[in-house]
């Protein structure tokens, strides 16, 4: 008796293709989400390490060959500017005259002011930042923002973080201090004023010293750049930070207080 060979029906083939496509889409979406999460974690960790590296450089000062024996490097100025909706983050050396041994162990900002601390010096008739200037760019198109939410002014957007950090060693004790300001320091305009012989009202540090405080500061890292996001991560420099341990990545579920309807998170300020 002749055996009849039977193939797959159109319904079976369609069902197989549909299942295969569903599996492929599931794998692709899962892979894409995994890549996004890895990139976001990398952006958060990289920014935190950038901030920690500032403390490392302040505590382990190396000569940058400026050829000025009467000067010493006392720390770093980290400037945060809004460049047409993008982060412009620049790190400068803070340099000043060498402290005399008999000077008192007074307020670090006052001491730096008395030592004419600055980030710009004159060399061969030109005014320029001292030594190596570092430009930092957030990883994977993420953005460093303030703690203001999506509905802050202007409504329907986040606010790019602007301001400045001053991480400096005391000229006498060597103790590291951290100060923050919600105002960026206009280094370019300062250099232009010096070049044109205008009165700048003292050094750049002296002119901006009143804007700095010892308060802590929170940065919100948004993986979606300027777009709305529920994943903004809080990176905090705690008040009174003396070293890299003062840079903290705040967990999403950290510092919950209260019960029931009164339960709230006081740790993450980027929600």
Long-range contacts (C-beta under 8 A, 24 or more apart in sequence): 36-223, 39-139, 39-140, 39-223, 40-140, 40-142, 40-223, 40-231, 40-233, 42-139, 42-140, 43-138, 43-139, 43-140, 43-142, 43-221, 43-223, 44-142, 44-221, 44-233, 44-235, 44-249, 45-249, 46-138, 46-139, 47-138, 47-139, 47-142, 47-144, 47-219, 47-221, 47-235, 48-235, 48-247, 48-249, 50-136, 51-78, 51-165, 51-235, 51-237, 51-244, 51-247, 52-244, 52-247, 53-244, 54-78, 54-91, 54-165, 54-167, 55-167, 55-176, 55-241, 55-243, 55-244, 55-246, 55-247, 56-244, 58-167, 58-168, 58-169, 58-176, 59-169, 59-176, 59-243, 61-169, 64-93, 64-130, 64-131, 64-132, 65-131, 66-95, 66-121, 66-123, 66-130, 66-131, 68-95, 68-121, 70-97, 70-98, 71-95, 71-96, 71-97, 71-98, 71-121, 72-96, 72-97, 72-98, 72-99, 72-171, 73-130, 73-131, 74-112, 74-115, 74-117, 74-168, 74-169, 74-171, 75-166, 75-167, 75-168, 75-169, 75-176, 76-165, 76-166, 76-167, 76-168, 77-119, 77-164, 77-165, 77-166, 77-185, 77-205, 78-164, 78-165, 78-166, 78-167, 79-164, 79-184, 79-185, 79-187, 80-144, 80-161, 80-162, 80-163, 80-164, 80-165, 80-184, 81-162, 81-184, 82-160, 82-162, 85-160, 85-226, 86-143, 86-160, 87-137, 87-138, 87-143, 87-144, 87-160, 87-161, 88-135, 89-135, 89-136, 89-137, 89-138, 89-144, 90-133, 90-134, 90-135, 90-136, 90-187, 91-133, 91-134, 91-135, 91-136, 92-119, 92-129, 92-130, 92-133, 92-187, 93-119, 93-129, 93-130, 93-131, 93-132, 94-118, 94-119, 94-166, 94-168, 94-205, 95-119, 95-121, 95-130, 95-131, 96-171, 99-171, 99-172, 103-171, 103-172, 104-172, 105-170, 105-172, 105-173, 108-168, 108-170, 108-171, 108-175, 108-177, 109-179, 109-209, 109-212, 111-170, 111-171, 111-172, 112-168, 112-171, 112-205, 112-209, 113-202, 113-203, 113-205, 113-206, 113-209, 115-171, 116-203, 116-206, 117-168, 117-203, 117-205, 117-206, 118-203, 118-204, 118-205, 119-187, 119-204, 119-205, 120-187, 120-190, 120-191, 120-194, 120-204, 122-194, 126-195, 127-191, 127-194, 127-195, 128-191, 129-187, 138-221, 140-223, 141-225, 142-221, 142-222, 142-223, 142-224, 142-225, 143-221, 143-222, 143-225, 143-226, 144-219, 144-220, 144-221, 144-222, 145-219, 145-220, 145-221, 145-222, 145-232, 145-270, 146-220, 147-218, 147-220, 147-234, 147-269, 147-270, 149-271, 150-228, 157-226, 158-220, 158-222, 158-226, 158-228, 161-219, 161-220, 163-217, 164-208, 164-211, 164-212, 165-217, 165-237, 166-205, 166-212, 175-242, 176-242, 176-243, 177-214, 177-242, 178-214, 178-237, 178-240, 178-241, 178-242, 178-246, 179-212, 179-213, 179-214, 180-212, 180-213, 180-215, 180-216, 180-217, 180-237, 181-208, 181-211, 181-212, 181-213, 182-211, 183-208, 183-211, 214-239, 214-240, 215-239, 216-240, 216-241, 218-250, 218-269, 218-270, 220-269, 220-270, 221-270, 232-270, 232-271, 233-268, 233-270, 234-267, 234-268, 234-269, 234-270, 236-269
